[in-house]
Amino acid sequence: MELQKQILVKQAQTHFKDQVNTRVWNASYGGIYAIPKEGQKPNPFLRDNILKVDENLTLIKINPAWMSRQLSEISHIDGFHFRITSLKPINPDNKATPFEERALNHFENTNEKEYYEIDEDSEFNYMGALFTTNYCLPCHKHQGYSLGDVRGGISVSLDSKEYFEVTSSIKTRVILLKIFVVVFLFSIFLLIFKQLRYSQKLEDEVKRRTKEIESTKQLLQEIIDTDSSFMVLADGKDVIYANKTVLDFTGYSSIEEFKKNYEYMSDLFEYVEGNSNFIQTYNDGIHWIEYLVKEQDSKTLKVCIEKNDKHRYFKPYAKEIKTEDKMLYLITFDEITKEYVKIKELEHMASTDALTGLFNRNKLNDVLEKEIALSRTISSPLCVIFLDIDHFKEVNDTHGHGVGDKVLIELANIITSSIRTGDIAARWGGEEFMITLQATSLANASILGEKLRVKVEEHLFGTVGKITISLGITEYINGESEESFIKRVDEALYEAKEAGRNKVIVK
């Protein structure tokens, strides 16, 4: 990988030096005069930019900077282009890109003469510094430059797709090589062990073989211990070998010491409610190792382990190693804590109303579908409360949307403080909220609705003062669709509004 990067650097340095040499040649003549192309105008930023040779021939001056820019404009080929720039360009066309600004600032803050980056679009960006020389001062002295100052730079962009392909290929090969070496060395170990059992009568041979076994075990341990992933070898349900990473993580000096405190390695695994992809000791009645081998290619299985009051997440993978008399399992655990936490954060953001912190409408639809299915399964009553702030438009029109948002937040807090832990509250949209009440009769739902109405009516909402809400309540009828269920509670809310607001209507 480093070699591939150095190749990109060398290529960029070569292109940069070519342009520097061309500029030095131009500067040594104080700029050159050339016949302008059709429609080409003199550079307005140059002194003595026109040379009239005779009535039929007029030349324009091309200084090093203009020459570099013209060359860059015709050098755009697949996988390569360059340009000249500066933090204080005379010509606005030479204004620095964000990468070029970072490079130029880097030159000014350090003594380094080059800077490069590899971005996510597989492009290698390089810049070499241009220093102020005697040739530069006539045009740039008025900008405050002195001899030796970094005046600007030439940036070179190369296609680094091949670099990423090579690095990805190397990483894949390293992983495959690790697995191959471990499996291969374990196979050697088991073969030697088998041979020793059949040659016990030959003492000298036993000693020689024993030495080989110890040497192989030491080599194997050194190889496995260098891996940052957890690696264990299991004999059926029992872990018989673990690398140093596992032992250091659990705080034990040997696998024997570990097994004195834990019957199975899976005793470390934390239960994650509502997520069947997290492995426990037994999953669907199957021991976790057998379950992992069976389901790892069809499910995204994970393991959660707590350490120092923090949850760490791992992705396990098992490989079968067949011997003549038993089956062994080489199991690796790659840590995915950062990735898993990020995914959960994104899932939370996607299901939560940003203002109130309650579930949003999309999430409530998912929850309601499950609540209805549960109600059908256990024949339990399910009720919903649909509520709306009365005359909320007047609040926004009078006090502004900022104050209106505070009212919504306070109302959300009143709702969450009034319901049970298992109840679900969500912002349906605008000033509308919905509450699902599992295992709750219509009568009890009505009592809760009335308590909510009174609480809101008596609450002071800052500068707004007092507001009221209207509520519609209904109970799920077994067998009806979700659409019919929601439509009925919506009609109940509508009737509460029509009846003068600040009311609870049960339908």
Residue pairs with C-beta under 8 A, 6 or more apart in sequence:
1 163
1 166
1 167
1 170
4 162
4 163
4 166
4 167
5 118
5 163
8 116
8 118
8 124
8 126
8 158
8 160
8 163
9 116
9 126
11 158
12 116
12 124
12 126
12 128
12 156
12 158
13 114
13 126
13 128
15 80
15 82
15 156
16 82
16 114
16 126
16 128
16 154
16 156
17 128
19 68
19 71
19 82
19 84
19 154
20 128
20 130
20 154
22 64
22 67
22 68
22 71
23 64
23 67
23 68
23 130
24 64
24 135
26 32
26 62
26 63
26 64
26 67
27 63
27 64
27 133
27 135
27 136
28 135
30 135
30 138
31 46
31 61
31 62
31 63
31 64
32 61
32 62
32 67
33 51
33 59
33 60
33 61
33 62
34 59
34 60
34 62
35 57
35 59
36 42
36 58
36 59
36 60
40 60
41 60
42 49
42 50
42 60
42 61
43 49
43 60
43 61
43 62
43 63
43 66
43 91
45 90
45 91
46 61
46 63
46 66
46 139
47 138
47 139
48 61
49 60
49 61
50 58
50 59
50 60
50 61
51 58
51 59
51 60
51 61
52 58
52 59
53 59
62 70
63 139
64 135
65 84
65 90
65 91
65 94
66 91
68 83
68 84
68 154
69 83
69 84
69 91
69 93
69 94
71 82
72 81
72 82
72 83
72 84
75 81
75 82
78 159
79 158
79 159
80 156
80 157
80 158
80 159
81 156
81 157
82 154
82 155
82 156
82 157
83 94
83 154
83 155
84 94
84 130
84 152
84 153
84 154
84 155
85 94
85 95
85 96
85 97
85 100
85 104
85 152
85 153
85 154
85 155
86 94
86 96
86 104
86 151
86 152
86 153
87 96
87 101
87 104
87 105
87 108
87 152
88 143
89 95
89 96
89 152
90 139
90 140
90 143
94 152
96 104
97 155
99 117
99 119
99 125
99 127
99 155
100 127
100 153
100 155
102 115
102 117
103 115
103 127
103 153
103 155
104 127
104 150
104 152
104 153
106 112
106 115
107 113
107 115
107 129
107 150
107 153
108 150
112 129
113 128
113 129
114 126
114 127
114 128
114 129
115 126
115 127
116 124
116 125
116 126
116 127
117 124
117 125
118 124
118 125
118 160
118 163
119 125
122 159
122 160
122 161
122 163
122 164
123 157
123 158
123 159
123 160
124 157
124 158
124 159
124 160
124 163
125 155
125 156
125 157
126 155
126 156
126 157
126 158
127 153
127 154
127 155
127 156
128 153
128 154
128 156
129 150
129 152
129 153
130 150
130 151
130 152
130 153
130 154
131 148
131 149
131 150
131 151
132 140
132 145
132 146
132 147
132 148
132 149
132 150
132 151
133 147
134 147
136 145
136 151
137 145
137 147
140 151
145 151
178 223
178 227
179 319
179 330
181 223
182 220
182 223
182 224
182 231
182 330
183 319
183 321
183 330
185 216
185 219
185 220
185 223
186 220
186 233
186 321
186 328
186 330
187 321
188 216
189 213
189 216
189 217
189 220
190 323
192 209
192 212
192 213
192 216
193 213
194 324
195 209
196 206
196 209
196 210
196 213
199 205
199 206
199 209
200 206
221 243
221 244
224 231
224 243
224 244
225 243
225 244
225 245
227 243
227 245
227 332
228 245
228 335
229 245
229 332
229 333
229 334
229 335
230 242
230 243
230 245
230 246
230 249
230 314
230 331
230 332
230 333
231 242
231 243
231 245
231 246
231 330
231 331
231 332
231 333
232 239
232 241
232 242
232 243
232 246
232 265
232 330
232 331
233 239
233 240
233 241
233 242
233 328
233 329
233 330
233 331
234 240
234 265
234 289
234 328
234 329
234 331
235 326
235 328
236 289
236 326
236 327
237 264
237 287
237 289
238 264
239 255
239 259
239 264
239 265
240 255
241 255
242 255
242 258
242 265
246 258
247 253
247 254
247 255
247 258
249 307
250 258
250 268
252 258
252 261
262 268
264 281
264 288
266 279
266 280
266 281
266 288
267 281
268 305
269 278
269 279
269 280
269 281
269 288
269 303
269 304
269 305
270 278
270 304
270 305
270 306
270 311
271 278
271 280
272 278
272 304
275 302
276 283
277 299
277 300
277 301
277 302
278 301
278 302
278 303
278 304
279 288
279 291
279 292
279 301
279 302
279 303
279 316
280 288
281 287
281 288
282 288
282 291
283 291
284 291
286 294
289 318
289 329
289 331
292 301
292 316
292 317
292 318
292 331
293 318
293 320
293 329
295 301
296 316
296 317
296 318
300 315
301 315
301 316
302 313
302 314
302 315
302 316
302 336
302 340
303 313
303 314
303 315
303 316
303 333
304 311
304 312
304 313
304 314
305 311
305 312
305 314
306 312
311 337
312 335
312 337
313 335
313 336
313 337
313 340
313 341
314 333
314 334
314 335
314 336
314 337
315 333
315 334
315 336
316 331
316 332
316 333
317 331
317 332
317 334
318 329
318 330
318 331
319 329
319 330
319 331
320 327
320 328
320 329
321 327
321 328
321 329
321 330
322 328
350 362
350 363
351 359
351 360
351 362
351 363
351 366
352 358
352 359
352 360
352 363
353 359
353 360
353 426
353 427
355 405
355 408
355 409
355 427
356 408
356 409
356 412
356 427
357 412
358 412
358 415
358 416
358 425
358 426
358 427
358 433
359 367
359 424
359 425
359 426
359 427
360 426
360 427
361 426
361 427
361 428
361 429
363 426
364 424
364 426
364 428
364 434
364 436
365 482
367 424
367 426
367 436
368 384
368 436
368 482
368 485
368 486
369 482
371 382
371 424
371 436
371 438
372 382
372 476
372 482
372 485
374 380
374 382
374 438
375 381
375 382
375 438
375 476
375 478
376 478
376 479
379 478
380 438
380 439
381 439
381 440
381 441
381 442
381 475
381 476
382 436
382 437
382 438
382 439
382 440
382 475
382 476
383 436
383 437
383 440
383 441
383 442
383 444
383 445
383 473
383 474
383 475
383 476
384 434
384 435
384 436
384 437
384 445
384 473
384 474
384 476
384 485
384 486
384 489
385 434
385 435
385 437
385 445
385 448
385 449
385 452
385 471
385 472
385 473
385 489
386 428
386 432
386 433
386 434
386 471
386 472
386 473
386 489
386 490
386 492
386 493
387 432
387 433
387 434
387 435
387 449
387 452
387 469
387 470
387 471
387 472
387 493
388 431
388 432
388 433
388 469
388 470
388 471
388 493
388 497
389 395
389 407
389 408
389 411
389 431
389 467
389 468
389 469
390 467
390 468
390 469
390 470
390 497
390 501
390 502
391 467
391 501
392 404
392 407
392 430
392 431
392 467
395 403
395 404
395 407
395 464
395 467
396 403
396 404
399 463
399 464
403 462
403 463
403 464
406 461
406 462
407 461
407 462
407 464
407 467
408 427
408 431
410 459
410 461
410 462
411 433
411 456
411 469
412 425
412 427
412 433
414 452
414 455
414 456
414 459
415 425
415 433
415 435
415 452
416 425
418 448
418 451
418 452
418 455
419 425
419 435
419 437
419 448
420 437
422 438
423 435
423 436
423 437
423 438
424 435
424 436
425 433
425 434
425 435
426 433
426 434
426 435
427 433
428 434
434 489
437 444
437 445
437 448
440 448
441 475
442 473
442 474
442 475
442 506
445 473
445 475
445 506
446 473
446 504
446 506
449 471
449 473
449 504
449 506
450 504
452 469
452 471
453 468
453 469
453 471
453 502
453 503
453 504
456 467
456 468
456 469
457 466
457 467
457 468
457 469
457 502
458 466
459 466
460 466
461 467
468 501
468 502
469 502
470 493
470 496
470 497
470 501
470 502
470 503
470 504
470 505
471 493
471 496
471 503
471 504
471 505
472 489
472 490
472 491
472 492
472 493
472 494
472 495
472 496
472 504
472 505
472 507
473 489
473 492
473 504
473 505
473 506
473 507
474 485
474 488
474 489
474 492
474 506
474 507
476 485
477 484
477 485
488 507
489 507
491 507
492 505
492 506
492 507
493 505
495 505
495 507
496 503
496 504
496 505
499 505
